[in-house]
């Protein structure tokens, strides 16, 4: 980095701050990500500017704008930090005493499925470990795992880069949920198409989705009268209406308590694989290996 080649003069914590600033491009968000105060991050940025001989960031509307030199550091810095994490992962990981923070990306559906059993295990076996959850589209989750922003991501994914590892946590099937008070039994295909529908679309790359792709293969389409981004809210809108929600079965596991009736989907639609993704650089990380094992056990 510039003319600095005396490693004894470099505080490696400054590199972590620089990485957070490059990712967040906002002083307050970077401070929150690092669990530091804003003045502490400002002080670290001042030291980085002196160390590297460059302003690194300029004030811009809504945050910070990296200088051209700072942008050249982004990718090499992430790789250096990844190498350091691999080096340090050789240290014995003890979940009972670890104070590590893991960043996971998932939808609200994924959070509803994974977090209750996971957190019960962590509070019992690793009370010092903290979990931070971020949401996003599937493409954003994959990108976040690839660039080191997330330790793990969980969702239904398509193709991923070669550096991404993946494991199926469970299989999921679709069902039709309707208001139980007006339930007349399973819907025929024509009845299904005649009814208005609720669509959950959590990101721009999910608008078509598996359901409409399966319908398209039949040459037919449904009428969506409500599109919303949250799985958790979808079942609550059905009572008192004639709407149909075609949804992952686990979402309506307590259908009766929600005032809903659940029936099979009246056309062929493939089951889904709910997967966990991580970058190959995490293969040798003892802490991440342990967390992945906890997720597998929690969702078994």
N, C-alpha and C positions, 0 to 999 in steps of 0.2 A: 504494500500500500504506500504509494508515493516513495519518499526516501527513507521511510522508517523501516529499519532492518534489525533494530535492537529489541528482541522479544521481551527482555526484562522490563522495558519501558511500556509494554502493552498490557493493559488490564483486559483480560478476555471477556469480562462482563460488559465492556464497552461494545464488543462485537454483537452481543445479544441485544443490546439496546439499539444498535444500528440496524440489525435485522428487523426488529419490531417496528422501527420508524419507517423502514422501506416497505414493509408489508401494510402497515396501517395508514401511513402518510398523514398522521394526525397525532399531535402530542398527547392529548388526553387519552385517546384510544390506546396508544402505545403504552402509556403509563398503566392503564387498566389491565392490559394484556400481561404486563410484567409484574403486576402487583406492587408498583412503585408509586410514589407521589409524582405529580407533574413537575415540581421544582427539581426533584432528583433526576428525572429524565432530561430536563433542560440543562442541568449541570453536566450530565454525561454527554449531551450533544455538544456543549462547549468544549469539553475535553477532546471529543472526536474531531472537531474542526481544527483544533490546535495540532493534534496528532497527525492528521491527514493533510493539513494545509489546504483545505477546501471548505467552502460554506456548507456543502452537502445538501442543505434544504433551504428553500426560500418560502416565505409566507405566501399563500395563495388562497383564493376564495374556498372556504370550507376545509382548509387544512394546510398541508405542506406540499411543496413541489420539489422533488429531488433534482439536484443539479445533474448535468450530463455525466460528471465523474461518479457521482453517487450511483447512478443507474448502471455504470459498468461494474460496480461492486456487488450488485444484487445477486446474480447467479453464483459467482465464486464464493461469496460469503455464505450462502446457504450450504454449499458443498463443504466448506471448511467446518461449519457448525455440525453438519451431518457426520463428518469424519470424527470430530471431537466426541459426539454422542456415541459413535461406535467404539471409540477408544475407551470411554468411561463406562460403557456397558459391561466391560470386563469386571468391574467392581461387583461384588456379590449384592444382589438385590434382595432385600428383606422387606416384604410387604408389611409386616407388622410394625416396622419402624420408619418406613419410607415417608418422605414429605413431598413426593413428586406430584406434579400437576399434569394431567393428561387432557388433551383437547380432542374431542370427538365431534364428527359432523353427522347429522341425521335429521330426518324429517320428524314432524310431530308424531306420525305413525310409528316410526322407528323408536322414538323416545318412549312412547307409551308401551311398546313391546319390550324394549331392552332395559330401560332404566330401573323399573321397580325391582326385578330380580337381581340386577347387577348391584344396585346400591345396598340392598340387604346384605349381599356377600361382602362388599367393601367395608361397610360399617362394622361388620363382625370381624373381618380378617385384616383389614388395612385402614384403620381409622384416620391415619395421617395423610392419606391420598385424597387429592381434590380432582374433581371432574368438571370440565368446562364444555358445554354443548353449543354448537353453532348449527344453524339451519342453512339450507341453500338448495339449488337445483342439483340434479344428479351430476351434470357436467361440472358445476362449481365444486362439488364435493371431491370429484376425481382430481380436478386441478389442485385443490387444496392439499390433498394427500401427496400429489406429485411434487409440489413445491415446498413441502414441509410445514405448511400451516396447520394441518391436522395430523394427529398420530394415527387415527383410524377414521373410517367412514362406514356407515351402515345404511343400506337402502337396497332397492332392486336396480341393478346396473346392467348396462349393455357392454359394449366393447370398452376396454381400458388399455392404456399404454403397457408395453412389455415390462416396465419396471414396477408395475403394480401387482402385488400379490392379492389373492382373493380366497375366501372360504365361505361356503354356504352355511348359514346358521339355522335356517329352517325353510320349509316349503310352505307356500301360502296359496290358497284357492279363493276364487271370487264367489260371492253370494249376492242375492238381491234382497234388500231390506225395504219393507214398506210399513205403513201405519197399521198396527195390529187391530185397531178398532174397525178398520175397513178392509180387513184381509179376506180375500175370497179363495185363498189357496195359491198354489204355484201358478206363475204366469206362463201362458203360452208365448211363443215367439211374437205373434202378432199383437197380443195384449201388451207385451213388453214394449214394442215399438209405438203403440198408441199412447202409452202413459208418458207424462213429462218426467224429466230426469235431473238428478243432482250430479254434478261432476266435481270431483276434487282434483285440482291441478295446482301443484305446489310450485311449479317453476315454468318458465317459458318453453323449456325443452320437454315438458310433459303434457302439452296441450292435447295432442292426439291420444297418447296413452295406450295401454294394452287393450282396454275395453273397446275403444272405437276402432282400433286396428283390427281386432277380431271381428267386429261388426262389418267393417269395410270388406273383409274377405267373403262375407255373405252377399255383398252387393247392396246392403241396406245401411241406414243411419238412424240415429235416435234424435229426439229434440231435447236439448239441454236448456232448462229454464233457470237453473241456478249453477253458477260456477264459483267455487270458493277455494281458498288455498289451504284450508286446515281440515285434517281428518277428524279431529276431535269434535268440531262443531257440526259436521255433516249429519250424524244420526239424529241430533236434536231438532233439525228442521222438518223431519218427516211427519211426526204426529199431527193429526188434523188436516193432512193434505193427501193428494193422490199421487204424490211424487214417488219415484223409485230411486234408490241409491244402490248402485252396483259397486261393491266394496270388498276389500280384503276381509275374509271371514273373521279373523281375530279382532277386527275393529268393532264388531257387533256381537262379541262373545256373550255379553249380558243383555241380549236383545229384549227379553221379556221385561226386565227392569226398566228398559228404555221405552217401553210401549211399542215395540216393533215385532214384526213377524219376519222370518228369514226363510228364503226359498232358493233352490238351485237357479243358476243362470240358464235361460232356455236356448243357449246356442254354444257351440264349442269355443272355449277359451282356455289357453294354457295356464297351468299353475305357475306361480312365480317363485324364484329363488331369492330369499332375503339374504344378502351377503354382507360380509365384512371385508373391507379393503385396507391395505397398508402398503407402504413403499418397501421395496426390497432392502433398503438400508436399515429397516427395523427388524430384519430377520435375526440379527445377533444382539438385539437390545433385550436384556433379561427382563426389564420392567414391562416392556411392550409384550413380550412373549407371555409373561404372567397375566397381563390384562386380557390378552386374546383368549387365553385358556379360561379365564373367569367368565367371559362372554359366552364362550361355547358351552360351558357347564350351566350357566344361568338360563340359557335358551334351549337347552336340550329337551 
